Amino acid sequence: MIQIEGIRSDMIANNLIPSSPIHPGEILKDEIESRGISQKMLANETGISYTIVNEVMNGKRQLTPEYALLIAKALDIDADDLMRIQIDYTKESIMRNNSFRAKLDKIRKIAASVTL
């Protein structure tokens, strides 16, 4: 987290957390719409069932590495970027769970430092 003297760290742009996490399906949906590609066309080209494509696009299903590779190939985009977005989405969604955050707060650091 970036720290600047005299400024609250939560008010620095690089430290801001989006009001809601962005699912990679939202980005893919915008991408195919801007290219004039239908979800059915993408499903046919990639061999992914239309139902799965639709669920990914609507944020109801995670984007798996397999789907990311197939979709990235069809759209000539980077699968790694798609997977980073999915990881960020999943992590942000988990961190919004108060009981999980409480669980994190209770965990003690057990890593030992080794000095030579």
PyMOL commands that set and color helices and strands:
alter all, ss='L'
color gray80, all
select helices_A, chain A and resi 9-11+13-15+24-35+39-46+50-57+65-75+79-95+98-106
alter helices_A, ss='H'
color red, helices_A
deselect
rebuild
show_as cartoon
